[in-house]
Amino acid sequence: MFDWAKIILIALQLINKWMDWAQERKLINQGRDEAIAEQLRELFRKTSHAKKVIADVEKMSNDEVDSALVALEPVDPPAPVPSGGPAKL
C-alpha cells in the first residue's frame, strides 16, 4: 500500500500540474485577447479613414469627383482580351 509520503507527493504533483495548466490557459487567453484587440484597432483605423474619405468626397462637386476618378485611372489601357475567350489548357 501507499504510505503517507507517497500520497502527499502524488497530491503535490497533481496540484503542480493543475497550476501549470491554469497558467497556460491564462497565457493563451491573454494572447487571444491581445490579438482581438489588435484586430479591432486596425478595423477602427480603417473605418475612421473611410469615414474621413467619404466626408471629403461628399464636400466635392460632381466635376471635382469626376476629375479625381479620372486621375485614378491607369495611364496605359489594359491589354485587350482575345475575342475567342480564355485559352483552354
N, CA and C of each residue as an Amber inpcrd file, in Angstrom:
protein
   267
   0.8430000  -1.1930000   0.0000000   0.0000000   0.0000000   0.0000000
   0.8830000   1.2490000   0.0000000   0.2110000   2.3360000  -0.1920000
   0.9120000   3.6280000  -0.1960000   1.1660000   4.0920000   1.2260000
   2.2940000   4.6900000   1.4060000   2.4880000   5.3470000   2.6910000
   2.1330000   6.8170000   2.5350000   2.0410000   7.5260000   3.6250000
   1.5700000   8.9080000   3.6000000   2.4730000   9.8100000   2.7630000
   3.7480000   9.5760000   2.7440000   4.6730000  10.4210000   1.9880000
   4.3810000  10.3340000   0.4910000   4.1230000   9.0990000   0.0060000
   3.8170000   8.9260000  -1.4150000   2.4880000   9.5830000  -1.7670000
   1.5170000   9.4750000  -0.9090000   0.2060000  10.0950000  -1.1520000
   0.3510000  11.6180000  -1.2190000   1.1230000  12.1820000  -0.2940000
   1.3330000  13.6320000  -0.2950000   2.1000000  14.0530000  -1.5470000
   3.1130000  13.2660000  -1.9300000   3.8850000  13.5750000  -3.1310000
   3.0030000  13.5610000  -4.3740000   2.1540000  12.5450000  -4.5040000
   1.2390000  12.4600000  -5.6490000   0.2800000  13.6550000  -5.6510000
  -0.2320000  14.0160000  -4.4880000  -1.1530000  15.1540000  -4.3910000
  -0.4510000  16.4410000  -4.8110000   0.7910000  16.6330000  -4.3700000
   1.5290000  17.8380000  -4.7450000   1.8280000  17.8620000  -6.2430000
   2.1360000  16.7040000  -6.8290000   2.3760000  16.6430000  -8.2690000
   1.1120000  16.9900000  -9.0460000  -0.0230000  16.4890000  -8.5860000
  -1.2940000  16.8270000  -9.2460000  -1.5970000  18.3130000  -9.1490000
  -1.3680000  18.8800000  -7.9740000  -1.6060000  20.3190000  -7.7910000
  -0.6680000  21.1150000  -8.6990000   0.5790000  20.6870000  -8.7930000
   1.5540000  21.3690000  -9.6560000   1.1110000  21.3150000 -11.1120000
   0.6540000  20.1670000 -11.5810000   0.1730000  20.0410000 -12.9610000
  -1.0540000  20.9170000 -13.1890000  -1.9490000  20.9440000 -12.2250000
  -3.1450000  21.7740000 -12.3550000  -2.7600000  23.2560000 -12.4190000
  -1.7840000  23.6790000 -11.6110000  -1.3420000  25.0750000 -11.6210000
  -0.6770000  25.4090000 -12.9620000   0.1270000  24.4850000 -13.5000000
   0.7330000  24.7040000 -14.8150000  -0.3410000  24.8530000 -15.8820000
  -1.3510000  23.9920000 -15.8520000  -2.4470000  24.0590000 -16.8220000
  -3.1710000  25.4010000 -16.7070000  -3.4410000  25.8350000 -15.4750000
  -4.1490000  27.1020000 -15.2690000  -3.3200000  28.2770000 -15.8020000
  -2.0090000  28.2380000 -15.5760000  -1.1410000  29.3150000 -16.0820000
  -1.1140000  29.3230000 -17.6110000  -1.0440000  28.1380000 -18.2280000
  -1.0660000  28.0570000 -19.6880000  -2.3700000  28.6100000 -20.2500000
  -3.4840000  28.2550000 -19.6430000  -4.7860000  28.7690000 -20.0900000
  -4.8240000  30.2880000 -19.9760000  -4.2810000  30.8120000 -18.8840000
  -4.2720000  32.2610000 -18.6790000  -3.4550000  32.9390000 -19.7850000
  -2.2800000  32.3860000 -20.0970000  -1.4410000  32.9730000 -21.1370000
  -2.0970000  32.8730000 -22.5090000  -2.7400000  31.7450000 -22.7940000
  -3.4310000  31.5790000 -24.0800000  -4.5590000  32.5950000 -24.2040000
  -5.3470000  32.7260000 -23.1500000  -6.4570000  33.6930000 -23.1830000
  -5.9400000  35.1210000 -23.3090000  -4.8400000  35.4150000 -22.6470000
  -4.2550000  36.7470000 -22.7200000  -3.7780000  37.0350000 -24.1460000
  -3.1460000  36.0570000 -24.7720000  -2.6980000  36.2260000 -26.1530000
  -3.8650000  36.4030000 -27.1030000  -4.9300000  35.6330000 -26.8930000
  -6.1240000  35.7540000 -27.7300000  -6.7310000  37.1430000 -27.5710000
  -6.8140000  37.6250000 -26.3410000  -7.3760000  38.9560000 -26.1030000
  -6.5390000  40.0380000 -26.7800000  -5.2130000  39.8860000 -26.7380000
  -4.3400000  40.8590000 -27.3830000  -4.5150000  40.8270000 -28.9050000
  -4.6730000  39.6430000 -29.4780000  -4.8770000  39.5330000 -30.9310000
  -6.2060000  40.1700000 -31.3360000  -7.2410000  39.9350000 -30.5580000
  -8.5510000  40.5280000 -30.8490000  -8.4670000  42.0480000 -30.7450000
  -7.7850000  42.5440000 -29.7170000  -7.6510000  43.9960000 -29.5450000
  -6.9110000  44.6100000 -30.7260000  -5.8700000  43.9430000 -31.2050000
  -5.1130000  44.4530000 -32.3580000  -5.9930000  44.4970000 -33.6050000
  -6.7830000  43.4680000 -33.8170000  -7.6760000  43.4510000 -34.9780000
  -8.7270000  44.5490000 -34.8740000  -9.2450000  44.7730000 -33.6880000
 -10.2310000  45.8410000 -33.5060000  -9.6100000  47.2170000 -33.7350000
  -8.3610000  47.4100000 -33.2760000  -7.6810000  48.6890000 -33.5240000
  -7.5070000  48.9240000 -35.0260000  -7.1000000  47.8770000 -35.7450000
  -6.9090000  48.0010000 -37.1940000  -8.2350000  48.2980000 -37.8910000
  -9.2960000  47.6200000 -37.4960000 -10.6160000  47.8540000 -38.0800000
 -11.0740000  49.2810000 -37.8060000 -10.8740000  49.7490000 -36.5820000
 -11.2610000  51.1160000 -36.2410000 -10.4700000  52.1220000 -37.0720000
  -9.1610000  51.8650000 -37.2560000  -8.3350000  52.7690000 -38.0510000
  -8.8480000  52.8320000 -39.4860000  -9.1980000  51.6740000 -40.0360000
  -9.6860000  51.6460000 -41.4190000 -11.0410000  52.3370000 -41.5410000
 -11.9490000  52.0750000 -40.6100000 -13.2700000  52.6940000 -40.7080000
 -13.1890000  54.1920000 -40.4570000 -12.3000000  54.6190000 -39.5710000
 -12.1310000  56.0550000 -39.3360000 -11.6150000  56.7290000 -40.5970000
 -10.6540000  56.1010000 -41.2510000 -10.1130000  56.6570000 -42.5010000
 -11.1950000  56.6750000 -43.5820000 -11.9850000  55.6030000 -43.6680000
 -13.0460000  55.5460000 -44.6770000 -14.0790000  56.6440000 -44.4330000
 -14.4260000  56.8780000 -43.1830000 -15.3850000  57.9450000 -42.8750000
 -14.8350000  59.3100000 -43.2930000 -13.5360000  59.5180000 -43.0780000
 -12.9270000  60.7910000 -43.4730000 -12.9520000  60.9380000 -44.9880000
 -12.6310000  59.8750000 -45.7140000 -12.6380000  59.9390000 -47.1830000
 -14.0480000  60.2140000 -47.6870000 -15.0330000  59.5290000 -47.1350000
 -16.4260000  59.7430000 -47.5550000 -16.8360000  61.1900000 -47.2900000
 -16.4730000  61.7160000 -46.1250000 -16.8200000  63.1050000 -45.8100000
 -16.1400000  64.0620000 -46.7900000 -14.8730000  63.7800000 -47.1310000
 -14.1650000  64.6400000 -48.0920000 -14.8090000  64.5700000 -49.4720000
 -15.2100000  63.3910000 -49.9090000 -15.8410000  63.2340000 -51.2290000
 -17.1960000  63.9350000 -51.2540000 -17.9400000  63.8390000 -50.1650000
 -19.2560000  64.4920000 -50.1250000 -19.1390000  66.0110000 -50.2100000
 -17.9960000  66.5580000 -49.8020000 -17.7860000  68.0090000 -49.8810000
 -17.4470000  68.4570000 -51.3010000 -17.0430000  67.5120000 -52.1500000
 -16.6120000  67.8430000 -53.5100000 -17.8170000  68.0050000 -54.4400000
 -17.6120000  68.8170000 -55.4760000 -18.6400000  68.9570000 -56.5060000
 -18.5590000  67.7390000 -57.4260000 -19.5710000  67.5650000 -58.2760000
 -19.5680000  66.4460000 -59.2210000 -18.3680000  66.5120000 -60.1620000
 -18.0200000  67.7150000 -60.6140000 -16.8680000  67.8700000 -61.5090000
 -15.5670000  67.4980000 -60.7990000 -15.4470000  67.8610000 -59.5390000
 -14.2460000  67.5090000 -58.7800000 -14.1350000  65.9910000 -58.5840000
 -15.2790000  65.3590000 -58.3210000 -15.2860000  63.8980000 -58.1670000
 -14.8910000  63.2330000 -59.4750000 -15.4680000  63.7200000 -60.5940000
 -15.1410000  63.1390000 -61.9050000 -13.6560000  63.2790000 -62.2180000
 -13.0800000  64.4550000 -61.9730000 -11.6620000  64.6450000 -62.2790000
 -10.7840000  63.8050000 -61.3490000 -11.1890000  63.6270000 -60.1070000
 -10.4170000  62.7870000 -59.1880000 -10.4660000  61.3300000 -59.6320000
 -11.6160000  60.8740000 -60.0990000 -11.7290000  59.4900000 -60.5760000
 -10.9230000  59.2780000 -61.8490000 -10.9090000  60.2800000 -62.7290000
 -10.1100000  60.1730000 -63.9550000  -8.6320000  60.0810000 -63.5820000
  -8.2230000  60.8110000 -62.5730000  -6.8220000  60.7790000 -62.1410000
  -6.4300000  59.4060000 -61.5960000  -7.3970000  58.6470000 -61.1210000
  -7.1160000  57.3010000 -60.5920000  -6.9920000  56.2460000 -61.6800000
  -7.4530000  56.5620000 -62.8850000  -7.4030000  55.5800000 -63.9680000
  -5.9580000  55.3070000 -64.3640000  -5.6770000  54.0720000 -64.7870000
  -4.3020000  53.7610000 -65.1950000  -3.9150000  54.5350000 -66.4520000
  -2.6300000  54.8420000 -66.5730000  -2.1400000  55.6070000 -67.7250000
  -2.2170000  54.7440000 -68.9780000  -1.7670000  53.4990000 -68.8960000
  -1.8200000  52.5860000 -70.0340000  -3.1320000  51.8130000 -69.9980000
  -3.8220000  51.7410000 -71.1300000  -5.0680000  50.9630000 -71.1370000
  -4.7500000  49.4830000 -70.9380000  -5.6760000  48.7440000 -70.3720000
  -5.4350000  47.3180000 -70.1700000  -5.3210000  46.5960000 -71.5140000
  -4.5820000  45.5130000 -71.5200000  -4.4020000  44.7310000 -72.7490000
  -5.7450000  44.1460000 -73.1700000  -6.0350000  44.1420000 -74.4780000
  -7.3090000  43.5970000 -74.9330000  -7.3870000  42.0890000 -74.7130000
  -8.5910000  41.6420000 -74.4460000  -8.8310000  40.2190000 -74.2440000
  -9.1230000  39.6050000 -75.6060000  -8.4820000  38.4760000 -75.9740000
  -8.7800000  37.8540000 -77.2780000 -10.2650000  37.5420000 -77.4090000
 -10.7780000  37.7150000 -78.6290000 -12.2050000  37.5200000 -78.8350000
 -12.6540000  36.0790000 -78.6500000 -11.7290000  35.1560000 -78.7360000
 -12.0810000  33.7450000 -78.5590000 -12.2620000  33.3520000 -77.1210000
 -12.0780000  34.2690000 -76.2110000 -12.2090000  33.9560000 -74.7900000
 -10.8880000  33.4470000 -74.2270000 -10.9140000  32.9750000 -73.0210000
  -9.6710000  32.4900000 -72.4130000  -9.1800000  31.2060000 -73.1040000
  -7.8770000  31.0720000 -73.1000000  -7.2890000  29.8850000 -73.7240000
  -7.6320000  28.6450000 -72.9120000  -7.8890000  27.5650000 -73.5990000
  -8.1940000  26.2970000 -72.9230000  -6.9100000  25.4990000 -72.8090000
  -6.7170000  24.9240000 -71.6610000  -5.4990000  24.1400000 -71.4380000
  -5.7110000  22.7050000 -71.8040000
